[in-house]
């Protein structure tokens, strides 16, 4: 009896010292991804699948002791109004500790400020537009901005194909693509490559023949696309159909990396160049276990957005562990910000002081229908 | 010059898919005077029927037939489930509009469940991969095939409407259901046939566009419905050759506004043109509609 009282006393004392580390804590985490609504669904599905996989792994492994991550998944359909509503519900009603997402940068610009104001963490896995993390100190991302990878791709292509001129085509009504266009333009100018034609398209377009005919007429050494995977795949395909030869390399935005890109583009996509943080065959034990687990669970291949979504969850869980729970919001945020050399499928992963990801960039080309690192050719 | 000619080719091949789709629209909206917002969903449905048929290894003409019949069946179902029911119960035509809008939404949802939200493509084939260079102008076999198919469908439809007993029945129903009944035209069956034809044309257009641009997705019908309505207003309600001409015109206008102005102005120019045409010719460019109805 005495013993029981004593242990109850100890338990009480422990609980009062570290309330955050309460045993069997249910840590609610929000997942906001677009799994319907066109092109965005490609990335959203990847992000959602990877996050759920990581959460189950973490819960199963006992990484957080008796605490469990409880996922609450919502589809914003790539619509920023919907993203705002979902954020409000997750933050004020469900009281989640973190939100993984949203899929599109346009949604992030609308919804992230709500989380920032309520001091709820956001870790995005597919926003690559500049200025995402500048929205506040609670906003992180595991997806590198275009400027982090494109210059490397261009340097490689310039050297290999001896580029003097290039044409650009981009989605004019999408924040992400407009900014990708800006990054591409600056990189081209920095490399002294002359831009001979600039064309635009709009979300939902399927026919790019008018723009590509003009580009063909301008006879550039290379084409740079600021588009998502489906758009880029069709542009590449229609460019080749219009008779722009395979010897004119086509480069794309980070956001176009998707297994769907190679699949939809078919033979025309061969040689398509992008910069990335990840590729399927990346030789690291952590990546092999990730790819294997993803394939086993979903019966399909992951892509770089899945790898980034998976890493986002692990970065959060790692921070929860270091912060001793989610009770102290400030401490938890600081722990996420302090993420350093986390073992991830993309290699060692860290956040810099601007809450941007630090990962080794890799140049990839489509080869036999798969994104393959060019150095391995 | 070759750039200009290439743009003409681009415009015509885009326009030919608009033309096929608009023919179906003009039958429903123009001839039957029914507002059917599910026409775009039939278009999407047809694209998936064709896609599945092509994946089963059916040759392109047979896959097109599957898309056509599949779209037609969807049209028949829409008439049986929605429009006939509403008509029998004396529903207002606005009810048909809302009900068909709901049907379209449902079909998009069902397609999402069955096929997923991701864009799919037709399997590679010689039809898709054959092309010729003529004086710097690239012409694909597929573009020629689609043009021929659209012209053949137009001719068949125009013949059916003008010469066959079914066509006469459709025109009589269009004039007045009561008159049709008095002269012994089976009104219900005639409307059903028209829905089959219209759904079939939408389905065929879905497969053609899906092939041409390699994009089949549950959402592909939404934009198309607006294009179809645009074209039939342009060509004159209920006028089949007008719908075809309007389709080609819209295709060319879109391509040239992208080529010589900017993609941002494409729809503004397209719709601006309609305003202009309607100001000058309120019944559409080619309309003989009023006489036809009389």
Interface residues (C-beta under 8 A of the other chain):
Chain A: X35 X36 X37 X38 X39 X41 X42 X45 X172 X173 X199 X200 X201 X202 X204 X205 X206 X207 X209 X210 X211 X213 X214 X216 X217 X230 X233 X234 X237 X238 X241 X242 X243 X260 X263 X264 X266 X267
Chain B: X2 X3 X6 X7 X10 X11 X13 X14 X112 X117 X118 X119 X121 X124 X131 X133 X138 X140 X209 X212 X213 X214 X215 X217 X219 X220 X223 X254 X255 X256 X258 X259 X262 X263 X264 X266
